[in-house]
Amino acid sequence: MKLGVTEYIDCAHHLPGHERCGSLHGHTYQVDVFIEGEHKGGMLLDFADIKKALRAILAEYDHKDWNTFLEYPTVENICELIAKRLQEKIKLPAHVRVWEGYGKWAEI
């Protein structure tokens, strides 16, 4: 069984040395999180618990510059950062997919 939630944040970033993305610009990021396991006739985990953990993490980055937090803020590095932080809050293995705008994503 898979159980998941989706949240959104808006952030700016630039990729130093990158021809196209070297200038400061922004994206709306969609963050999908799902956990997997057996629900054993009940809940795998309450949606509210997943949303609370994810929202607390994302609130620290929303409407900010990713370069403040990551040396090279690609969607891959952003995804790893969020997944690591989420794992500290939710003790179940979680899959994280971060969409950078439409049609571009990284997943861990």
Residue pairs with C-beta under 8 A, 6 or more apart in sequence:
1 36
1 37
1 38
1 39
1 44
2 34
2 35
2 36
3 34
3 35
3 36
3 39
3 44
3 45
3 47
3 50
4 32
4 33
4 34
4 35
4 50
5 32
5 33
5 34
5 47
5 50
5 51
5 54
6 30
6 31
6 32
6 33
7 30
7 31
7 33
7 51
7 54
7 55
7 58
8 28
8 29
8 30
8 31
9 28
9 29
9 31
9 58
9 61
9 62
9 63
10 26
10 27
10 28
10 29
10 62
10 63
11 26
11 27
11 29
11 61
11 62
11 63
11 64
11 65
11 66
12 24
12 25
12 26
12 64
12 65
12 66
12 67
13 21
13 24
13 25
13 26
13 27
13 65
13 66
13 67
13 73
14 21
14 22
14 23
14 24
14 25
14 67
15 21
15 22
15 72
15 73
15 74
16 22
16 72
24 65
27 100
27 101
28 101
29 78
29 98
29 99
29 100
30 98
30 99
31 54
31 58
31 82
31 96
31 97
31 98
31 99
32 96
32 97
32 98
32 99
33 50
33 54
33 86
33 94
33 95
33 96
33 97
34 94
34 95
35 44
35 45
35 50
35 90
35 92
35 93
35 94
35 95
36 93
36 95
37 44
37 92
38 44
44 92
45 90
45 92
49 90
50 90
53 86
53 89
53 90
54 86
56 89
57 82
57 85
57 86
57 89
58 82
61 69
66 73
66 78
67 73
69 81
70 77
70 78
70 81
74 106
75 98
75 99
75 100
75 104
75 105
75 106
76 106
78 98
78 100
78 106
79 96
79 97
79 98
79 106
79 107
79 108
80 108
82 96
82 98
83 94
83 96
83 108
86 94
86 96
87 93
87 94
95 107
95 108
96 107
96 108
97 105
97 106
97 107
98 105
98 106
98 107
99 105
100 106
